[in-house]
């Protein structure tokens, strides 16, 4: 066999392996969103991907590897808004409304996944570790929305608490799904809460 044929076979094998890995990842992501991680078995992932359980384990030997691939894949397809852009908005109330508008739109696009992840967080320890980045992201938004208000003491503490409450997925879900508000109405309501907290 020539070196050229060997190289072609190796390249083709690597491409097929990458396709299989992607199929497994996409299957796991879909099941995590539909059923939740707590109800997603390796057998179900294998069935959906059209592979054996052993193939799943070959590509992802433990939960950490599987969840890392799922998080990376889902995050690339559904990037959250960038808080650094909002920092350029000088007026605090406008900055807050802009942030909430973009964050609530993101929640609307990712509702199924975040509903499943947050529901299963107490049941699957790795989810809590993975959601640490998301919680850090929300704290970074708080830091972006506080400057320029000229607040100290209790007023600053109450305002940060109002901002934190407004940023929560559960707050958006309550307002949008349980109370039936449109996103613009939810943004307006939470903006009033934040501005009135001082």
C-alpha positions in Angstrom: 0.0 0.0 0.0 1.4 3.4 -0.9 1.9 6.2 1.6 -0.7 8.2 -0.3 -3.4 5.5 0.2 -2.5 5.1 3.9 -2.7 8.9 4.4 -6.1 9.0 2.6 -7.5 6.1 4.8 -6.2 7.7 8.0 -7.8 11.1 7.0 -11.1 9.4 6.1 -11.1 7.4 9.3 -10.5 10.6 11.3 -13.3 12.4 9.5 -15.7 9.5 10.2 -14.7 9.5 13.8 -15.3 13.2 14.0 -18.7 12.8 12.4 -19.6 10.1 14.9 -18.5 12.3 17.8 -20.6 15.2 16.5 -23.6 12.9 16.1 -23.3 11.7 19.7 -22.9 15.2 21.0 -25.9 16.5 19.1 -28.0 13.5 20.3 -27.0 14.2 23.9 -27.7 17.9 23.6 -31.2 17.2 22.1 -32.0 14.7 24.8 -30.8 17.0 27.5 -33.1 19.7 26.2 -36.1 17.4 25.7 -35.9 15.1 28.7 -33.3 16.8 30.9 -29.9 15.4 31.8 -31.2 13.4 34.8 -33.5 11.4 32.5 -31.0 11.0 29.7 -29.2 7.6 29.6 -26.2 6.6 27.6 -28.4 4.0 25.9 -30.8 6.7 24.8 -27.9 8.8 23.4 -26.5 5.8 21.6 -29.9 4.9 20.1 -30.5 8.4 18.9 -27.0 8.7 17.4 -27.3 5.3 15.8 -24.3 3.9 17.5 -23.5 1.3 20.3 -23.1 2.3 23.9 -19.4 1.3 23.7 -19.0 3.9 20.9 -20.4 6.6 23.1 -18.0 5.6 25.9 -15.0 5.4 23.5 -15.6 9.1 22.5 -16.8 10.2 26.0 -15.3 8.0 28.7 -17.0 10.0 31.5 -19.8 12.5 32.2 -17.2 15.3 32.4 -16.1 14.7 28.8 -19.7 14.4 27.5 -21.0 17.5 29.3 -18.0 19.5 28.2 -18.7 18.6 24.6 -22.4 19.3 25.0 -21.8 22.7 26.6 -19.3 23.7 24.0 -21.5 22.7 21.1 -24.7 24.3 22.5 -22.9 27.4 23.5 -21.4 27.9 20.0 -24.9 27.5 18.5 -26.6 29.7 21.1 -24.1 32.4 22.3 -25.4 34.7 25.1 -25.4 38.5 24.6 -22.1 40.2 25.3 -22.2 42.5 28.4 -19.2 44.5 27.3 -21.3 46.1 24.6 -23.8 47.4 27.2 -21.0 49.0 29.2 -20.7 51.7 26.5 -24.3 52.9 27.2 -23.8 55.8 29.6 -27.3 56.2 31.0 -27.9 53.4 33.6 -31.7 53.0 32.9 -31.1 52.7 29.2 -28.2 50.3 29.8 -30.4 48.1 32.1 -33.4 48.1 29.6 -31.0 47.1 26.7 -29.4 44.3 28.7 -32.8 42.9 29.8 -34.2 43.1 26.3 -31.3 41.1 24.8 -31.0 38.7 27.8 -34.8 38.0 27.7 -34.6 37.3 23.9 -31.7 34.9 24.6 -33.9 33.2 27.3 -36.7 32.8 24.8 -34.4 31.1 22.3 -32.9 28.8 24.9 -35.9 28.2 27.2 -36.1 24.4 26.7 -32.4 23.8 27.6 -32.3 26.2 30.6 -35.6 24.8 32.0 -34.2 21.3 31.9 -30.8 22.2 33.3 -32.1 24.3 36.2 -34.7 21.6 37.0 -32.1 18.9 37.1 -29.3 20.9 38.8 -30.0 19.5 42.3 -30.1 15.9 40.9 -27.0 15.9 38.7 -23.9 17.4 40.4 -22.0 18.0 37.2 -24.7 20.4 36.0 -24.2 22.6 39.1 -20.5 22.8 38.2 -21.2 23.5 34.6 -23.8 26.2 35.5 -21.1 28.0 37.5 -20.0 29.8 34.3 -23.6 30.9 33.7 -24.0 32.2 37.2 -20.7 34.1 36.8 -22.0 35.5 33.6 -25.1 36.9 35.4 -22.9 38.4 38.1 -20.7 40.1 35.4 -23.9 41.6 34.0 -24.8 43.0 37.5 -21.3 44.6 37.5 -22.0 46.1 34.1 -25.4 47.6 35.2 -24.4 49.2 38.5 -22.0 52.0 37.5 -23.2 55.5 37.0 -26.0 55.3 39.5 -24.2 57.2 42.3 -25.6 54.9 45.0 -24.1 53.8 48.3 -25.1 51.7 51.3 -28.6 50.3 51.4 -29.6 52.0 48.1 -26.8 50.3 46.3 -27.5 46.9 47.9 -31.2 47.1 47.1 -30.5 48.1 43.5 -28.0 45.3 43.0 -30.6 42.9 44.4 -33.2 44.2 42.0 -30.9 43.8 39.1 -29.9 40.3 40.2 -33.6 39.4 40.4 -34.4 40.8 37.0 -31.5 38.9 35.4 -32.7 35.5 36.6 -34.0 33.0 34.1 -36.7 32.1 36.6 -37.9 35.7 36.7 -38.2 35.9 33.0 -40.0 32.6 32.9 -42.4 33.6 35.6 -43.2 36.9 33.8 -43.3 35.5 30.2 -44.9 32.1 30.8 -46.8 32.2 34.0 -48.0 35.8 33.9 -48.2 36.0 30.1 -46.2 39.2 29.6 -44.5 40.0 26.4 -40.7 40.5 26.7 -41.1 44.3 26.2 -43.6 44.4 29.1 -41.3 42.2 31.3 -38.4 44.5 30.5 -40.4 47.6 31.4 -41.7 46.1 34.7 -38.2 45.0 35.8 -36.7 48.3 34.8 -39.2 50.1 37.1 -38.2 47.7 39.9 -34.5 48.4 39.4 -34.9 52.2 39.1 -37.2 52.2 42.1 -35.0 50.1 44.3 -32.8 53.0 45.3 
